[in-house]
Amino acid sequence: MKWFTEYWTDNVKFSIRIKKLVYTKETKFQKLEIYDSYEFGRFLTLDGYMMVNEKDEFIYHEMIVHVPMNVKPNVKNVLVIGGGDGGTVRELLRYNDLESIDMVEIDEEVVRACQEFLPLIAHKLNDSKVNLIFADGIEYVATTEKSYDLIIVDSTDPIGPGASLYKNQFYKDCYRILTEDGILVNQHESPYFDDTRSEMKKINKKLRAIFPLATVYQAFIPTYPSGHWLFGFASKKFTPDYRGNTDLLAKLKLRYYNQEVHKGSFALPNYVKEELR
Ligand code: SAM
């Protein structure tokens, strides 16, 4: 019997029984593996950490995209940093009014492997509105002259190549290239275990020093440490209230996100509020 195991802390581990290892590659940036499993279907890991799986990826991708898209009306140009599996792009493309998505991914091998082995998630990466740029996100935001209505940082954790996407300078450059009412959303770790909670506090402190409004919202994602996961919401103008087109939302037939979830996701448990104070 074969198992994939991820250590959530020194004392807690999470294991998934696997059918087989489908693909493995030591890329220039990280160790990439794709497994097939009994419970979660196929899943991608980078340096041994779960990135996406076919069973619960809809939760993460719907929440990282539909929350900001239903706060700010008329989003036209989006910058995605990371996001190599393509789930964020797939959700963004549900909005026909959106004009262009620049996706800056450091590791082209992630994109190619997901296109081949995880097509349910990656199948929209070839869309004509998507401009794939293979570069380091921190360098891209420091040098681009373009501006964006929305930036989504769909990155790995603050270790390895993802570490630079949690730096002050990265957030300052994101602020500079956002339009005057722009929004930044990022993956913001979990409040539950000590290590991820400490990262959560650091990210929020940095964002609060730069943006007039910086808070977090939550989702329940079974395969991320503790299952209780946060996203950062940093905004120049908009409060995170729902301002969506409810008829359009009904047509999208999403599986997790709806207007009530939007509101509830910003209602934080007391211990999380306390940690962020
Ligand atoms: N949902 C995922 C999670 O939180 O576990 C994130 C998924 S996505 C696969 C993360 C992507 O960020 C990876 O493909 C990785 O190569 C990319 N990435 C890491 N550091 C980066 C950087 N500095 N610039 C651009 N992309 C980066």
Boltz pocket constraint, residues with backbone or C-beta under 6 A from the ligand:
constraints:
  - pocket:
      binder: B
      contacts: [[A, 46], [A, 50], [A, 51], [A, 52], [A, 60], [A, 81], [A, 82], [A, 83], [A, 84], [A, 85], [A, 104], [A, 105], [A, 106], [A, 107], [A, 110], [A, 135], [A, 136], [A, 137], [A, 138], [A, 154], [A, 155], [A, 156], [A, 157], [A, 160], [A, 161], [A, 162], [A, 163], [A, 164], [A, 165], [A, 187]]
      max_distance: 6.0
